[in-house]
C-alpha cells in the first residue's frame, strides 16, 4: 500500500490556511466588500437549506465497477455542478488511490494533484495499466482519460499530470484565483471567508466510507452559525481535493487540501506544466509540448 502520510490536524490547519493568517494588514472598504462578495456566494446558497447527507453528497448513487453515477439533484450548490465536472471521481485501483486523493483539471490536458498523494506517486503507471482518470459530466455521462506523464514539484506539495488527450466538452477546466499577496490571503482567512471544499474519502462518523461530500470549509470553526453545520472534518484520503472560492465570475481554485496554496503558485504551476510536457516528450508519449497554460479567473482583487 502507498505510504501516504496522515496529516496531523495542526499541520493540516496550516496547509488549509496557506500558513499566512498572521500576515495581515489593515483592510480597505473595497477589500471588505470583495470578501463579502465571496462569502455571499456561499451564504446565498445555504439559506433555507438544512445540512445533511442528502444536501452534501456529490452523488445520489455511484458504482465505480459498473461506471454508473447519478449526481445528487439536492446538493446545496447543485447549480455549480457544471463547474465541478473537472474534479476526478476515480483513479487507478485502490492500491494506487482509487476514489481517494483528488485531482482537478487546470488545462484541457493537465490535472493538478498533491505531490504526496497521486496515482503515479511512485511511478505507478508502470505497475497499473492503464492509469485511468475518471470524470463525470453534469448529465452523469462518464469520461475516462489516461494519465500518461507527471512531474512532482521540487519545492511545493504539488504534482501536475498529463492526460492522453484534451478532456471533452462538458468537463470543466478550473480557473485559478488570481495571484494574491500573503496579506490578501491572510485577510480572507481572518475574515472567515468560506470556500467550497470537497471531501472524497475516509471513514465517516456514521460508518459510511468513501462518500464524496461538498462542504463549507476554510476557517469554518470560527465561521457564522449559518455555515457551521455545513462544515465537515477533513479525512485521511482528502489530500489533493480542490478548494474553490465562489466569486461573481464563477468558481476560482485557490488551494488543494493537504497541499495549501495554489493561487500563490501560479508561475510555478506553469513551470510544472512545461516540465511535465518535456518529460512526456522525452518518454515518447507526446510528440511536442502542448503549450497550454492555466486559465486565471478574470477578477480584480483590491490591494488590501
TAPEQUI-V276989 format. One record per pair of residues at least 24 apart in sequence whose C-alpha atoms are under 10 Angstrom apart, sorted by the first residue. I is the first residue (numbers start at 0). J is the second residue. D is the distance in Angstrom with one decimal. If there is no record, write none. Layout:
I/J/D ; I/J/D
This chain:
0/93/8.8 ; 0/94/5.5 ; 0/95/7.7 ; 0/96/9.4 ; 1/93/9.8 ; 1/94/6.8 ; 1/95/7.0 ; 1/96/8.3 ; 1/115/9.8 ; 1/116/8.6 ; 1/117/9.9 ; 1/118/9.9 ; 1/120/8.4 ; 1/121/8.4 ; 1/123/10.0 ; 2/115/8.9 ; 2/116/8.9 ; 2/120/9.8 ; 3/96/9.8 ; 3/100/9.8 ; 3/115/6.4 ; 3/116/6.2 ; 3/117/9.4 ; 3/120/9.4 ; 3/235/8.7 ; 3/236/8.5 ; 3/238/9.4 ; 4/115/7.8 ; 4/116/8.7 ; 4/235/8.1 ; 4/236/9.3 ; 4/238/9.7 ; 5/234/8.4 ; 5/235/5.5 ; 5/236/8.1 ; 5/237/9.9 ; 5/238/9.3 ; 5/257/9.6 ; 6/233/9.7 ; 6/234/8.8 ; 6/235/7.1 ; 6/236/9.7 ; 6/238/8.9 ; 6/257/7.3 ; 7/235/9.6 ; 8/232/10.0 ; 8/233/8.9 ; 8/234/9.8 ; 10/257/8.6 ; 11/233/8.7 ; 11/238/9.8 ; 11/256/8.0 ; 11/257/6.1 ; 11/258/8.6 ; 11/259/8.7 ; 12/217/9.0 ; 12/218/8.9 ; 12/256/9.7 ; 12/257/8.8 ; 12/259/9.3 ; 13/257/9.0 ; 13/258/9.5 ; 13/259/7.8 ; 14/156/9.9 ; 14/254/8.8 ; 14/255/8.6 ; 14/256/7.2 ; 14/257/5.7 ; 14/258/5.8 ; 14/259/4.3 ; 14/260/7.6 ; 15/188/9.8 ; 15/216/9.1 ; 15/217/6.8 ; 15/218/8.7 ; 15/242/9.1 ; 15/254/7.3 ; 15/255/7.7 ; 15/256/6.1 ; 15/257/6.7 ; 15/258/7.5 ; 15/259/5.2 ; 15/260/7.7 ; 16/184/8.4 ; 16/185/8.0 ; 16/187/9.6 ; 16/188/6.8 ; 16/189/9.7 ; 16/217/6.9 ; 16/218/7.7 ; 16/254/8.7 ; 16/256/9.7 ; 16/259/6.9 ; 16/260/8.0 ; 17/181/8.7 ; 17/184/8.0 ; 17/185/8.3 ; 17/188/9.2 ; 17/253/9.7 ; 17/254/8.0 ; 17/255/9.8 ; 17/257/9.8 ; 17/258/8.4 ; 17/259/4.9 ; 17/260/5.3 ; 17/261/9.1 ; 17/263/9.2 ; 18/181/8.9 ; 18/184/9.4 ; 18/185/8.3 ; 18/188/9.9 ; 18/259/8.1 ; 18/260/8.8 ; 19/180/9.6 ; 19/181/5.9 ; 19/182/7.4 ; 19/183/9.2 ; 19/184/6.9 ; 19/185/5.1 ; 19/186/8.8 ; 19/188/8.3 ; 19/189/9.7 ; 19/260/10.0 ; 20/181/8.3 ; 20/182/8.2 ; 20/183/9.6 ; 20/184/7.6 ; 20/185/4.3 ; 20/186/7.1 ; 20/187/8.6 ; 20/188/6.1 ; 20/189/6.4 ; 20/190/9.9 ; 21/181/9.2 ; 21/182/8.6 ; 21/185/6.7 ; 21/186/9.0 ; 21/188/9.6 ; 21/189/8.7 ; 22/180/9.6 ; 22/181/6.3 ; 22/182/5.3 ; 22/183/8.7 ; 22/184/8.5 ; 22/185/5.8 ; 22/186/8.0 ; 22/189/9.9 ; 23/180/9.8 ; 23/181/7.5 ; 23/182/4.6 ; 23/183/7.2 ; 23/184/8.1 ; 23/185/5.2 ; 23/186/5.5 ; 23/187/9.1 ; 23/188/9.2 ; 23/189/8.1 ; 23/303/9.0 ; 24/181/9.7 ; 24/182/6.1 ; 24/183/8.1 ; 24/185/8.4 ; 24/186/7.2 ; 24/303/7.1 ; 25/182/9.3 ; 25/186/8.5 ; 25/303/7.2 ; 26/182/9.5 ; 26/183/8.9 ; 26/186/7.4 ; 26/187/9.9 ; 26/190/9.9 ; 26/301/9.5 ; 26/302/8.9 ; 26/303/5.3 ; 27/301/8.1 ; 27/302/8.3 ; 27/303/5.7 ; 28/301/9.3 ; 28/303/8.8 ; 29/300/8.8 ; 29/301/6.2 ; 29/302/8.7 ; 29/303/7.9 ; 30/183/8.5 ; 30/186/8.8 ; 30/187/9.0 ; 30/300/7.4 ; 30/301/5.2 ; 30/302/7.3 ; 30/303/5.6 ; 31/186/8.9 ; 31/187/8.8 ; 31/190/8.3 ; 31/301/9.0 ; 31/303/8.6 ; 32/301/9.3 ; 33/187/9.4 ; 33/246/9.0 ; 33/247/9.7 ; 33/299/9.1 ; 33/300/7.2 ; 33/301/7.4 ; 33/303/10.0 ; 34/183/10.0 ; 34/186/8.7 ; 34/187/6.4 ; 34/188/9.7 ; 34/190/7.5 ; 34/191/9.0 ; 34/192/6.5 ; 34/193/9.5 ; 34/246/9.4 ; 34/300/9.4 ; 34/301/9.7 ; 35/187/9.6 ; 35/190/8.9 ; 35/191/9.9 ; 35/192/7.7 ; 36/192/9.4 ; 36/245/8.4 ; 36/246/6.9 ; 36/247/7.2 ; 37/187/9.3 ; 37/192/6.8 ; 37/193/7.6 ; 37/194/8.1 ; 37/244/6.4 ; 37/245/5.5 ; 37/246/5.2 ; 37/247/7.5 ; 37/250/9.9 ; 38/187/9.7 ; 38/190/9.5 ; 38/191/8.4 ; 38/192/5.4 ; 38/193/5.9 ; 38/194/7.8 ; 38/244/8.4 ; 38/245/7.5 ; 38/246/8.6 ; 39/192/9.2 ; 39/193/9.2 ; 39/245/8.2 ; 39/246/8.8 ; 39/247/9.4 ; 40/76/9.8 ; 40/193/9.1 ; 40/194/9.0 ; 40/195/9.5 ; 40/244/8.3 ; 40/245/5.2 ; 40/246/6.5 ; 40/247/7.5 ; 40/249/9.2 ; 40/250/9.5 ; 41/75/9.5 ; 41/76/8.5 ; 41/192/9.2 ; 41/193/7.1 ; 41/194/7.3 ; 41/195/7.5 ; 41/215/7.8 ; 41/226/8.5 ; 41/244/8.7 ; 41/245/6.6 ; 41/246/9.3 ; 42/193/8.9 ; 42/215/9.6 ; 42/223/9.6 ; 42/225/7.6 ; 42/226/7.3 ; 43/76/9.9 ; 44/75/6.5 ; 44/76/6.3 ; 44/77/9.3 ; 44/78/9.3 ; 45/75/6.5 ; 45/76/8.1 ; 45/215/9.5 ; 45/225/7.6 ; 45/226/7.5 ; 45/229/8.4 ; 46/75/9.4 ; 46/225/7.8 ; 46/226/9.4 ; 47/225/9.8 ; 48/73/9.8 ; 48/74/9.9 ; 48/75/7.3 ; 48/225/9.8 ; 49/75/8.8 ; 49/225/9.8 ; 49/228/8.3 ; 49/229/8.5 ; 50/74/9.8 ; 50/75/8.3 ; 50/214/9.2 ; 50/225/9.8 ; 50/226/9.2 ; 50/227/9.3 ; 50/228/6.0 ; 50/229/5.5 ; 50/230/8.9 ; 51/75/9.6 ; 51/228/8.6 ; 51/229/8.0 ; 52/210/9.3 ; 52/211/9.9 ; 52/212/8.0 ; 52/213/9.8 ; 53/212/9.9 ; 54/212/9.1 ; 54/213/8.8 ; 54/214/9.5 ; 54/229/9.4 ; 55/197/9.7 ; 55/210/9.8 ; 55/211/8.4 ; 55/212/5.4 ; 55/213/5.4 ; 55/214/6.4 ; 55/215/9.6 ; 55/229/8.0 ; 55/230/9.9 ; 55/231/9.7 ; 56/197/9.7 ; 56/198/9.5 ; 56/199/9.9 ; 56/210/6.9 ; 56/211/5.8 ; 56/212/4.5 ; 56/213/6.4 ; 56/214/8.8 ; 57/83/9.9 ; 57/88/10.0 ; 57/197/8.9 ; 57/198/9.6 ; 57/199/9.5 ; 57/210/8.0 ; 57/211/5.6 ; 57/212/5.6 ; 57/213/6.4 ; 57/214/9.9 ; 58/139/9.5 ; 58/210/8.3 ; 58/211/7.3 ; 58/212/8.6 ; 59/210/10.0 ; 60/210/9.7 ; 61/210/9.5 ; 63/88/9.0 ; 63/89/7.5 ; 63/97/9.3 ; 63/98/8.7 ; 63/133/9.5 ; 66/133/9.2 ; 66/135/9.5 ; 66/139/10.0 ; 66/140/9.2 ; 66/141/7.0 ; 66/142/9.5 ; 66/143/9.6 ; 67/135/9.2 ; 67/139/7.8 ; 67/140/8.2 ; 67/141/7.5 ; 68/135/7.4 ; 68/136/9.5 ; 68/138/9.5 ; 68/139/5.8 ; 68/140/7.8 ; 68/141/7.7 ; 69/135/9.0 ; 69/136/10.0 ; 69/137/9.2 ; 69/138/8.3 ; 69/139/5.7 ; 69/140/9.0 ; 70/135/8.7 ; 70/136/9.0 ; 70/137/7.3 ; 70/138/7.8 ; 70/139/6.4 ; 74/212/9.3 ; 74/213/8.1 ; 74/214/10.0 ; 75/213/8.3 ; 75/214/8.8 ; 75/229/9.6 ; 76/195/9.0 ; 76/213/8.4 ; 76/214/9.5 ; 77/137/9.6 ; 78/137/9.9 ; 79/137/9.5 ; 79/245/9.5 ; 79/249/8.5 ; 79/250/8.2 ; 80/136/8.6 ; 80/137/6.2 ; 80/138/9.7 ; 80/171/9.6 ; 81/135/9.8 ; 81/136/7.3 ; 81/137/5.4 ; 81/138/9.0 ; 81/169/7.3 ; 81/170/7.7 ; 81/171/6.8 ; 82/136/9.7 ; 82/137/8.8 ; 82/169/9.1 ; 82/170/8.1 ; 82/171/5.5 ; 82/172/7.8 ; 82/173/7.2 ; 82/174/9.7 ; 82/249/8.1 ; 82/250/7.1 ; 82/251/9.8 ; 83/134/9.6 ; 83/135/9.2 ; 83/136/8.7 ; 83/137/8.4 ; 83/170/8.2 ; 83/171/6.7 ; 83/172/8.7 ; 83/173/7.9 ; 83/197/9.8 ; 83/241/9.5 ; 83/243/9.8 ; 83/250/8.7 ; 84/134/6.4 ; 84/135/6.0 ; 84/136/5.5 ; 84/137/6.6 ; 84/138/10.0 ; 84/139/9.7 ; 84/142/10.0 ; 84/169/7.3 ; 84/170/5.1 ; 84/171/5.4 ; 84/172/8.2 ; 84/173/9.1 ; 85/110/8.7 ; 85/133/9.3 ; 85/134/6.5 ; 85/135/8.1 ; 85/136/8.4 ; 85/166/8.7 ; 85/169/8.7 ; 85/170/5.1 ; 85/171/4.7 ; 85/172/5.7 ; 85/173/6.8 ; 86/110/9.0 ; 86/111/9.7 ; 86/132/9.8 ; 86/133/8.8 ; 86/134/6.7 ; 86/135/8.5 ; 86/170/8.6 ; 86/171/8.3 ; 86/172/8.8 ; 86/173/8.6 ; 86/197/9.2 ; 86/240/7.9 ; 86/241/7.6 ; 87/132/6.5 ; 87/133/5.6 ; 87/134/5.1 ; 87/135/7.9 ; 87/142/9.9 ; 87/143/9.7 ; 87/170/10.0 ; 87/199/10.0 ; 87/240/8.9 ; 88/132/7.8 ; 88/133/5.7 ; 88/134/5.6 ; 88/135/7.2 ; 88/141/9.9 ; 88/199/8.3 ; 88/211/8.6 ; 89/131/7.8 ; 89/132/6.0 ; 89/133/5.0 ; 89/134/7.2 ; 89/135/9.5 ; 89/143/9.1 ; 89/199/9.9 ; 90/117/8.7 ; 90/118/6.6 ; 90/129/10.0 ; 90/130/7.1 ; 90/131/5.7 ; 90/132/4.8 ; 90/133/6.3 ; 90/134/9.4 ; 90/143/9.5 ; 90/144/9.7 ; 90/145/9.5 ; 90/146/9.3 ; 91/117/9.7 ; 91/118/6.5 ; 91/119/9.3 ; 91/123/8.9 ; 91/124/8.9 ; 91/127/7.1 ; 91/128/8.2 ; 91/129/7.7 ; 91/130/5.6 ; 91/131/5.7 ; 91/132/7.1 ; 91/133/9.1 ; 91/145/9.8 ; 91/146/9.7 ; 92/118/9.1 ; 92/127/7.8 ; 92/128/9.7 ; 92/130/8.9 ; 92/131/9.0 ; 93/118/9.8 ; 94/118/9.3 ; 94/123/9.6 ; 94/127/9.4 ; 95/119/7.7 ; 95/120/8.4 ; 95/121/9.3 ; 95/123/7.0 ; 95/124/9.3 ; 95/126/9.4 ; 95/127/8.0 ; 95/130/9.4 ; 96/120/9.6 ; 96/236/8.4 ; 97/131/9.8 ; 97/132/9.6 ; 97/200/9.7 ; 97/209/9.9 ; 97/236/10.0 ; 98/133/9.7 ; 98/199/6.9 ; 98/200/6.9 ; 98/201/10.0 ; 98/209/7.0 ; 98/210/9.2 ; 98/211/8.9 ; 98/236/8.7 ; 98/237/9.7 ; 99/198/9.0 ; 99/199/5.8 ; 99/200/5.1 ; 99/201/8.0 ; 99/209/7.4 ; 99/210/9.9 ; 99/211/9.3 ; 99/235/8.7 ; 99/236/5.0 ; 99/237/6.4 ; 99/238/8.0 ; 99/239/9.1 ; 99/240/8.9 ; 100/198/9.1 ; 100/199/7.0 ; 100/200/7.5 ; 100/235/8.7 ; 100/236/5.2 ; 100/237/5.2 ; 100/238/5.1 ; 100/239/5.5 ; 100/240/6.4 ; 100/256/9.4 ; 100/257/9.8 ; 101/197/8.7 ; 101/198/8.6 ; 101/199/7.1 ; 101/200/9.3 ; 101/236/8.2 ; 101/237/6.6 ; 101/238/6.4 ; 101/239/4.5 ; 101/240/4.1 ; 101/241/7.1 ; 101/255/8.6 ; 101/256/8.8 ; 102/132/8.9 ; 102/158/9.5 ; 102/159/9.3 ; 102/160/9.2 ; 102/238/9.0 ; 102/239/5.8 ; 102/240/6.0 ; 102/241/7.2 ; 102/255/8.7 ; 103/134/9.7 ; 103/159/9.8 ; 103/160/10.0 ; 103/171/9.2 ; 103/172/7.8 ; 103/173/7.2 ; 103/239/8.2 ; 103/240/7.5 ; 103/241/6.6 ; 103/242/10.0 ; 103/252/9.2 ; 103/255/9.2 ; 104/134/10.0 ; 104/159/9.5 ; 104/160/9.3 ; 104/161/9.8 ; 104/162/9.8 ; 104/166/8.8 ; 104/170/8.5 ; 104/171/7.4 ; 104/172/5.1 ; 104/173/6.0 ; 104/174/8.9 ; 104/241/9.9 ; 104/293/9.2 ; 105/159/9.1 ; 105/160/10.0 ; 105/171/8.9 ; 105/172/5.3 ; 105/173/5.3 ; 105/174/6.6 ; 105/175/7.7 ; 105/252/9.0 ; 105/268/9.5 ; 105/272/9.7 ; 105/291/9.6 ; 105/292/8.2 ; 105/293/5.4 ; 105/294/7.2 ; 105/295/9.6 ; 106/161/9.5 ; 106/165/8.5 ; 106/166/8.9 ; 106/171/9.1 ; 106/172/5.7 ; 106/173/7.6 ; 106/174/8.4 ; 106/272/9.3 ; 106/291/6.6 ; 106/292/6.4 ; 106/293/5.3 ; 106/294/7.2 ; 107/161/9.5 ; 107/162/8.6 ; 107/164/8.1 ; 107/165/4.9 ; 107/166/5.5 ; 107/167/8.2 ; 107/168/9.6 ; 107/170/8.6 ; 107/171/8.3 ; 107/172/6.2 ; 107/173/9.4 ; 107/289/10.0 ; 107/291/8.0 ; 107/292/9.2 ; 107/293/8.8 ; 108/144/9.8 ; 108/146/9.5 ; 108/160/8.3 ; 108/161/5.8 ; 108/162/5.2 ; 108/163/7.4 ; 108/164/6.1 ; 108/165/4.9 ; 108/166/6.5 ; 108/172/9.1 ; 108/272/9.7 ; 108/289/8.2 ; 108/291/7.9 ; 108/292/9.8 ; 109/146/9.2 ; 109/148/9.7 ; 109/149/9.1 ; 109/159/6.5 ; 109/160/5.5 ; 109/161/4.8 ; 109/162/6.2 ; 109/163/9.5 ; 109/164/9.4 ; 109/165/8.6 ; 109/166/9.2 ; 109/172/9.1 ; 109/272/7.2 ; 109/275/9.0 ; 109/276/9.4 ; 109/289/9.7 ; 109/291/8.4 ; 109/292/9.0 ; 109/293/8.7 ; 110/146/9.0 ; 110/149/9.1 ; 110/158/8.3 ; 110/159/5.7 ; 110/160/5.1 ; 110/161/6.5 ; 110/162/7.6 ; 110/172/9.1 ; 110/173/9.7 ; 110/272/9.3 ; 111/149/9.5 ; 111/157/7.1 ; 111/158/5.8 ; 111/159/4.8 ; 111/160/6.4 ; 111/161/9.2 ; 111/239/7.8 ; 111/240/9.4 ; 111/241/9.1 ; 111/255/8.8 ; 111/261/9.6 ; 111/268/8.8 ; 111/271/9.8 ; 111/272/9.5 ; 112/149/9.7 ; 112/151/9.2 ; 112/156/8.6 ; 112/157/5.9 ; 112/158/5.0 ; 112/159/6.3 ; 112/160/7.6 ; 112/238/8.2 ; 112/239/5.1 ; 112/240/7.8 ; 112/241/8.9 ; 112/255/7.8 ; 112/256/9.7 ; 112/258/8.8 ; 113/151/8.6 ; 113/152/9.4 ; 113/155/8.9 ; 113/156/5.5 ; 113/157/4.5 ; 113/158/5.5 ; 113/159/8.5 ; 113/237/10.0 ; 113/238/6.4 ; 113/239/4.7 ; 113/240/8.4 ; 113/241/10.0 ; 113/255/7.2 ; 113/256/8.2 ; 113/257/7.3 ; 113/258/5.9 ; 113/259/9.2 ; 114/150/8.7 ; 114/151/5.8 ; 114/152/7.0 ; 114/153/9.4 ; 114/155/7.8 ; 114/156/4.8 ; 114/157/4.5 ; 114/158/4.7 ; 114/159/8.4 ; 114/238/9.3 ; 114/239/8.3 ; 114/257/9.7 ; 114/258/8.0 ; 115/151/9.0 ; 115/156/6.6 ; 115/157/7.9 ; 115/158/8.4 ; 115/238/8.2 ; 115/239/8.8 ; 115/257/8.9 ; 115/258/8.6 ; 116/156/9.2 ; 116/157/9.2 ; 116/158/8.9 ; 116/236/8.3 ; 116/237/9.2 ; 116/238/6.5 ; 116/239/7.0 ; 116/257/9.3 ; 116/258/9.8 ; 117/149/9.7 ; 117/151/9.9 ; 117/157/9.6 ; 117/158/7.8 ; 117/159/9.6 ; 117/160/9.2 ; 117/238/8.8 ; 117/239/7.8 ; 118/146/8.6 ; 118/149/9.5 ; 118/160/9.3 ; 119/146/8.6 ; 119/147/9.5 ; 119/148/8.4 ; 119/149/7.3 ; 119/150/9.2 ; 119/151/9.7 ; 119/158/9.6 ; 119/160/8.7 ; 120/149/9.0 ; 120/150/9.4 ; 120/151/8.4 ; 120/158/9.0 ; 122/148/9.3 ; 122/149/9.0 ; 124/148/8.6 ; 130/162/9.5 ; 131/162/9.3 ; 132/162/8.3 ; 134/166/9.3 ; 134/169/9.8 ; 134/170/7.4 ; 134/171/9.9 ; 135/169/8.8 ; 135/170/7.7 ; 136/167/9.8 ; 136/168/9.1 ; 136/169/5.8 ; 136/170/6.1 ; 136/171/8.8 ; 137/169/7.3 ; 137/170/8.5 ; 137/171/9.9 ; 138/169/8.9 ; 140/169/9.3 ; 142/166/8.2 ; 142/167/8.1 ; 142/169/9.5 ; 142/170/8.4 ; 147/275/9.9 ; 147/279/7.4 ; 147/282/9.6 ; 147/284/6.9 ; 147/285/8.8 ; 148/275/6.6 ; 148/276/7.8 ; 148/277/9.6 ; 148/278/7.2 ; 148/279/5.6 ; 148/280/9.4 ; 148/282/8.6 ; 148/284/7.9 ; 148/285/9.2 ; 149/271/8.9 ; 149/272/8.8 ; 149/274/8.7 ; 149/275/5.4 ; 149/276/8.3 ; 149/278/7.8 ; 149/279/7.9 ; 150/271/6.6 ; 150/272/8.1 ; 150/273/9.5 ; 150/274/6.8 ; 150/275/5.1 ; 150/276/8.9 ; 150/277/9.7 ; 150/278/7.8 ; 150/279/9.5 ; 151/271/7.6 ; 151/274/9.3 ; 151/275/8.6 ; 152/267/8.4 ; 152/268/8.6 ; 152/270/9.2 ; 152/271/6.8 ; 152/274/9.6 ; 153/271/9.6 ; 154/267/9.2 ; 155/258/7.6 ; 155/259/8.9 ; 155/260/9.2 ; 155/261/9.7 ; 155/264/8.6 ; 155/267/8.9 ; 155/268/9.8 ; 156/239/9.3 ; 156/255/9.3 ; 156/257/8.1 ; 156/258/5.1 ; 156/259/7.8 ; 156/260/9.3 ; 156/261/9.9 ; 157/239/8.4 ; 157/255/8.6 ; 157/257/9.8 ; 157/258/6.7 ; 157/259/9.1 ; 157/260/9.5 ; 157/261/8.6 ; 157/264/9.6 ; 157/267/9.6 ; 157/268/8.3 ; 157/271/8.9 ; 158/239/9.4 ; 158/258/10.0 ; 158/268/8.7 ; 158/271/7.6 ; 158/272/9.2 ; 158/275/9.2 ; 159/268/7.7 ; 159/269/9.6 ; 159/270/9.8 ; 159/271/6.2 ; 159/272/6.3 ; 159/273/9.6 ; 159/274/9.0 ; 159/275/6.8 ; 159/276/9.7 ; 160/271/9.1 ; 160/272/8.0 ; 160/275/6.8 ; 160/276/9.0 ; 160/279/9.9 ; 161/272/8.2 ; 161/275/6.9 ; 161/276/7.3 ; 161/278/10.0 ; 161/279/8.0 ; 161/284/9.9 ; 161/285/9.5 ; 161/289/9.7 ; 163/284/8.2 ; 163/285/8.4 ; 172/293/8.6 ; 172/294/8.1 ; 173/241/9.5 ; 173/243/9.1 ; 173/249/9.6 ; 173/250/7.5 ; 173/251/6.9 ; 173/252/6.5 ; 173/293/8.3 ; 173/294/7.5 ; 173/295/8.9 ; 173/296/9.0 ; 174/243/9.6 ; 174/249/8.8 ; 174/250/7.4 ; 174/251/5.6 ; 174/252/6.2 ; 174/253/9.2 ; 174/262/9.8 ; 174/293/6.8 ; 174/294/4.8 ; 174/295/5.2 ; 174/296/5.4 ; 174/297/9.0 ; 175/243/8.8 ; 175/244/9.7 ; 175/250/8.5 ; 175/251/5.2 ; 175/252/4.6 ; 175/253/6.3 ; 175/254/9.2 ; 175/261/7.6 ; 175/262/6.0 ; 175/263/9.6 ; 175/264/9.9 ; 175/265/8.0 ; 175/293/7.2 ; 175/294/6.3 ; 175/295/4.8 ; 175/296/5.8 ; 175/297/9.4 ; 176/243/8.4 ; 176/244/7.9 ; 176/246/9.2 ; 176/250/8.4 ; 176/251/4.7 ; 176/252/5.5 ; 176/253/5.5 ; 176/254/9.2 ; 176/261/8.2 ; 176/262/5.4 ; 176/263/8.7 ; 176/265/9.1 ; 176/294/9.0 ; 176/295/6.1 ; 176/296/5.5 ; 176/297/8.4 ; 176/298/7.9 ; 176/300/9.6 ; 177/251/8.3 ; 177/252/9.2 ; 177/253/8.5 ; 177/261/9.7 ; 177/262/6.1 ; 177/263/8.1 ; 177/265/8.2 ; 177/294/9.5 ; 177/295/5.8 ; 177/296/6.1 ; 177/297/7.6 ; 177/298/7.0 ; 177/299/8.2 ; 177/300/7.9 ; 178/253/9.0 ; 178/261/8.7 ; 178/262/5.1 ; 178/263/5.1 ; 178/264/7.6 ; 178/265/6.7 ; 178/266/9.2 ; 178/295/8.6 ; 178/296/9.8 ; 178/300/9.2 ; 179/253/9.6 ; 179/262/6.8 ; 179/263/6.1 ; 179/264/9.6 ; 179/265/10.0 ; 179/300/7.9 ; 179/301/9.7 ; 179/302/8.8 ; 179/303/10.0 ; 180/262/9.6 ; 180/263/7.4 ; 180/302/8.5 ; 180/303/9.1 ; 181/263/8.2 ; 182/302/9.0 ; 182/303/7.3 ; 183/300/8.6 ; 183/301/8.4 ; 183/302/7.2 ; 183/303/6.0 ; 184/253/9.6 ; 184/260/9.4 ; 184/262/9.5 ; 184/263/9.0 ; 184/303/9.7 ; 186/303/8.0 ; 187/217/9.5 ; 187/218/9.4 ; 188/217/7.3 ; 188/218/6.4 ; 188/219/9.8 ; 189/218/7.9 ; 189/221/9.2 ; 190/218/8.6 ; 190/221/9.4 ; 190/222/8.8 ; 191/216/9.5 ; 191/217/7.2 ; 191/218/5.2 ; 191/219/6.9 ; 191/220/8.9 ; 191/221/6.7 ; 191/222/5.7 ; 191/223/8.4 ; 192/216/8.9 ; 192/217/7.1 ; 192/218/7.2 ; 192/219/8.4 ; 192/222/8.0 ; 192/223/9.9 ; 192/244/8.5 ; 192/245/9.9 ; 193/217/5.3 ; 193/218/6.7 ; 193/219/6.7 ; 193/222/7.8 ; 193/223/9.6 ; 193/226/8.2 ; 193/230/9.8 ; 193/242/9.8 ; 193/243/9.1 ; 193/244/7.3 ; 193/245/8.6 ; 194/218/8.9 ; 194/219/9.0 ; 194/242/6.4 ; 194/243/5.5 ; 194/244/4.8 ; 194/245/6.7 ; 194/246/9.8 ; 194/250/9.5 ; 194/251/9.6 ; 194/252/9.6 ; 194/253/9.1 ; 194/254/9.8 ; 195/230/9.9 ; 195/241/8.5 ; 195/242/5.7 ; 195/243/5.2 ; 195/244/6.3 ; 195/245/7.1 ; 195/250/8.6 ; 195/251/9.8 ; 195/252/9.6 ; 196/230/9.2 ; 196/231/9.2 ; 196/233/9.7 ; 196/240/7.6 ; 196/241/6.3 ; 196/242/4.5 ; 196/243/6.5 ; 196/244/8.9 ; 196/254/9.4 ; 196/255/9.1 ; 196/256/8.3 ; 197/231/9.4 ; 197/233/9.1 ; 197/237/7.8 ; 197/238/10.0 ; 197/239/9.5 ; 197/240/5.9 ; 197/241/6.3 ; 197/242/6.8 ; 197/243/9.1 ; 197/255/9.6 ; 197/256/8.6 ; 198/231/8.0 ; 198/232/8.5 ; 198/233/6.6 ; 198/234/7.4 ; 198/235/9.7 ; 198/236/8.3 ; 198/237/5.5 ; 198/238/8.7 ; 198/239/9.6 ; 198/240/6.7 ; 198/241/8.8 ; 198/242/9.7 ; 198/256/8.8 ; 199/233/9.1 ; 199/234/8.3 ; 199/235/9.4 ; 199/236/6.9 ; 199/237/5.5 ; 199/238/8.8 ; 199/239/9.6 ; 199/240/7.3 ; 200/233/8.9 ; 200/234/6.6 ; 200/235/7.0 ; 200/236/5.0 ; 200/237/5.8 ; 200/238/9.2 ; 200/240/9.9 ; 201/233/8.6 ; 201/234/5.3 ; 201/235/5.9 ; 201/236/5.9 ; 201/237/7.7 ; 202/234/7.7 ; 202/235/8.8 ; 202/236/9.6 ; 203/231/9.8 ; 203/232/9.0 ; 203/233/10.0 ; 203/234/8.4 ; 204/232/9.5 ; 209/234/10.0 ; 209/236/8.9 ; 209/237/9.8 ; 211/237/9.6 ; 213/242/9.8 ; 214/242/9.8 ; 215/242/9.5 ; 215/243/9.9 ; 216/242/8.1 ; 216/243/9.5 ; 217/242/8.6 ; 217/243/9.9 ; 217/244/9.8 ; 217/254/10.0 ; 233/257/9.3 ; 246/296/9.2 ; 246/298/8.3 ; 247/298/8.5 ; 248/296/7.3 ; 248/297/7.2 ; 248/298/7.0 ; 249/296/8.2 ; 249/297/9.7 ; 249/298/9.7 ; 250/296/8.4 ; 251/294/9.9 ; 251/295/8.3 ; 251/296/6.4 ; 251/297/9.7 ; 251/298/9.4 ; 252/295/9.2 ; 252/296/8.9 ; 262/295/9.0 ; 265/292/9.8 ; 265/293/8.2 ; 265/294/9.9 ; 265/295/8.7 ; 266/292/10.0 ; 266/293/9.8 ; 268/292/8.9 ; 268/293/8.1 ; 269/293/7.2
